[in-house]
Amino acid sequence: MNRSSNLDILKGNQDKIWDLVVVGGGSSGFGVALDALSRGLSVVVLDKSDFAKGTSSRSTKLLHGGVRYLAQGDILLVLEALKERGRLLANAPHLTNNQPFIIPIYSWFDRVQYSVGLKIYDWMAGKWRLGKSRFIGKSETINRLPQIKQEGLKGGVVYHDGQFDDARMIVALAQTCTEMGGCVLNYAKVTDLLKDENGAISGVRFVDQIDQNHLQVKSKMVVNATGVFADKILKMDNSGARKSIQPSQGIHLVFDQSFLGGKDALMIPKTSDGRVLFAVPWHGKLVVGTTDTLKDKPQLEPEALEKEIDFVLETAQAYLAKKPTRADVLSVFAGLRPLAAPKEDGAKTKEISRTHKVIVSDSKLVTITGGKWTTFRQMGEDTVKHFPKVTGISIQPSKSADIKLHGYVAKPEQGPLSVYGSDADHIRAMMKDKPELAERLHPDHPYTAAEVVWIVRNEMPAKLEDVLSRRLRVLLLDAKAAKAMAPKVARIMANEIGKDAEWISGQLADFEKVSSKYII
């Protein structure tokens, strides 16, 4: 992936009529792009910031059917998500894994309730099941979750779900779409919608945020896949458009893995606000969340509220023997769920369905709203199905369910380079050729200079934050370490792309502002 070449393609073909322009480079946008490309359509993806800058890099890192949605009776969503979970584990094994979860049991009623519920969850997964759920005794529960609260503990129920690296998955999707002939561009902010003489959408205008070039892309169909920002694009189409999105904020705190111990994840099925809380091992750390706070307006860089931090800490302390405190938080990150705005006032966000919806406006703008990370591919397929209705042109059947994502290896390695899949061999070759590139960027983390060089050459970062937050995940794992690594990473980037000391100081100043929001 090369940003300059992709920009040149769009600059040099401003009269070309593409089949689709997808606005939004997160999970739903790339789900649409992947599906459209699998049908032989030509596709452009534009994102106003970096790919996955918003919600898609800030998840709980789970590929799951949703045990909570099962409890709410949302059977079709759970069935769809379990099937898509299985497909993702098959198509991107280098970015996904089978993660055992344990629900601690403190009453015999809970044992029956969760054992039965999870047997139904297993049955619904069918051939995509990742493992049988079962009850385990107190001693095995303690052995597998060494820091679980033991007072009143009667055992645990083990079940299996999927885990993944969300932002790295977006990078792999962007690379896959590029290999399939798509044109993807980050830092490309859509400023206006093009319309023909009949008022039908015929493309977009956008500004290249790096060099401030104003360009346009003509297309047969425009898809609004901007998540929490969907209403901004809807209002470009129709200034009187009704609010369709209700942002809900969820936060996660990251701790050292020793606060839970073992390799299993912890699931608390009912917190004081009626949600579930997860404590999940991820890249050697422990991610704990989440919350559910209504927000009036979407933000590109949402910040955790003090009451959210306190809630996650208090809930974790109630279940862990080793009590985490504010001083133990390595990083805090917040994300916004793009929930469909409820028709009735006062509806609780945890009760709003996570099913997705495709809306086609009078001018033929296609908007995909709602949904969840796990079902992104199905969301894309359901969106592209509208192409014949919008354009009058028939399309081939979808083939996106079986596409192996960039970096695919049948048996992925374990270790710090595992997320690169088949690209890991190239990074190792670079370190062998130039031993200085094997140098660690920080003594407490495995990331090397070779990875930064590889990322700059192949993964389209434009800013220091892109590397430290969404290519290397260190900003989310250990914000202070990310700040310490920043000068070295900025110098490597500048050397690769021919930037000067002024660019380095500007990037460091920008990263200082962003990273401070991840530190309590």
C-alpha positions, 0 to 999 in steps of 0.5 A, a space after each residue: 500500500 502506497 499513499 502517494 501512488 493511490 493519490 496519483 491514481 485518483 488525481 489522474 483519473 478524475 473523470 473515471 466513473 468508479 462503481 463504488 466510493 466508500 466513505 469511511 475506512 473502518 470495519 463497516 467501510 472495508 466490509 463494503 469494499 471487500 464484498 464489492 471487490 469480490 464481485 468484480 466492482 471497482 472501489 475507492 475507500 476514503 477516510 478523513 483520518 487514518 484507517 480505523 482511527 475511530 471506533 474500529 481500533 477501540 473495541 474490546 478485541 473480541 470476535 463474538 456472537 454476544 452472550 449478552 445479546 443471546 440473553 436479550 433474545 436477539 437470536 438472529 444477530 447471535 447466529 449471524 455473528 457466530 458464523 462470521 466469527 468462524 469465518 474470520 478465524 479461518 480467513 485471518 488466523 494470524 490476527 485471531 485466536 480462540 480465547 477461553 473465557 471463565 464466568 466465576 460462579 458464586 451461586 448454584 442458580 448462576 451455575 445452572 443459568 450460565 451452563 444452560 445459556 452457554 450450551 445453547 450458545 455452543 449449539 447455535 455456533 454449529 460447525 463454527 463452535 470453538 470449544 465446548 462450554 463446561 462447568 469447572 470446580 473451585 480449584 480449577 477456577 482458581 488455578 486458571 484465574 489465579 487472582 479471582 476473588 475466592 470468597 464464596 466462589 463455587 467454580 466457573 463456567 468455561 466457554 470459548 469466543 474469538 479474539 483479534 487485533 482490531 486495527 491490525 485487521 483493518 490494515 490487513 483488509 486495506 492491503 487485501 482490498 489494494 491487492 484486489 484492485 481497490 484504491 484506498 486513501 487515508 486522510 482524505 476528508 469528504 467535503 461534499 457530495 456530487 449530484 447529477 441533473 436529476 439530484 442523484 448522487 454521482 460521486 464525492 469531493 474530498 480534500 487531501 488532508 496532507 497536502 490540501 489538494 481538492 479532488 473529486 471521485 465520480 461513482 455509480 454508488 456512494 456508501 456512507 460507512 462513517 459510523 458515529 459520523 454518519 449523520 454528517 454525510 447524511 446532512 450533506 445529502 439532505 440538510 433536514 435529515 433526521 438524526 440516525 446515530 446515538 453515540 454511546 461511549 465505552 472505555 477500557 483500562 489496560 493493566 499488567 497481565 498479573 492482575 488476572 494471571 493465567 491465559 483465560 479471560 474473565 467475563 462478569 455477566 452482570 455489573 451494577 449497570 446491567 452490562 457485562 465486564 470483560 478482562 481479556 489478555 491481549 498482547 501480554 497485557 490485560 484489557 478491562 472494560 467496558 462502560 456505556 455512556 450516552 454522548 451528545 456528539 461524536 468525537 474523533 478522539 473521545 476521552 474517558 470520563 472520571 466516572 467511567 474510570 472509577 466504575 471499571 476500577 470498582 467492578 474489577 476490584 470486586 472480583 480480583 484478589 489483587 486490587 487494581 488502582 489508578 496507579 496501575 493503569 498503563 493506558 485508558 482508551 475510549 471508543 464510541 458505538 454507532 448505535 441506531 438512534 432510538 425512536 422513543 426517548 429514554 431507551 437504554 443503549 444496552 437495550 438497543 439492538 446491535 443489528 445493522 441497517 442499510 438506508 437508501 435516501 431519495 438521492 440514492 446515497 446508501 448508508 450502513 448504520 449499527 452493527 458490530 465488528 464481528 459482523 462487518 463482512 455480512 454488513 458489507 454484503 448486505 450493503 452491496 446487494 443494493 447496487 442493482 437497485 441504485 444503479 440498475 446494473 446487475 452484479 455477480 454473487 458475493 465471494 467475500 466469505 472465503 477471501 483469505 486476508 493479507 498475511 494469511 498463513 495456515 499455521 501462524 507463529 507465536 510471538 511479537 511478529 505474529 500479527 504480520 503473518 506471512 510478512 514476518 519473514 520480510 521483517 526478519 530478513 531486514 533485521 538479518 541484512 541490517 542488524 541495527 534494525 533488530 534494536 528494540 524501541 523500548 526495553 519493556 516491549 518487543 517492537 523493533 526499528 525493522 517493524 517501523 521501516 516495514 510499516 512506513 514502506 507497506 502500511 500507509 501511515 502518514 503520522 507518528 500516531 498512526 504507527 504507535 497507535 494502530 500499526 504497533 499497538 503500544 499507545 493502547 497497551 502502555 501509553 507512557 512507553 509509547 511516549 518514550 518511543 516516539 522520538 526514535 520512531 519519528 526519526 525512523 519515519 522521517 528518514 524513510 520518507 525524507 522529512 526534516 527536523 521540523 516535521 519530527 518536532 511537529 509530529 512529536 508535539 501532535 503525539 504529545 497531545 493525543 497520548 496524554 489522553 491515554 494516561 490517567 
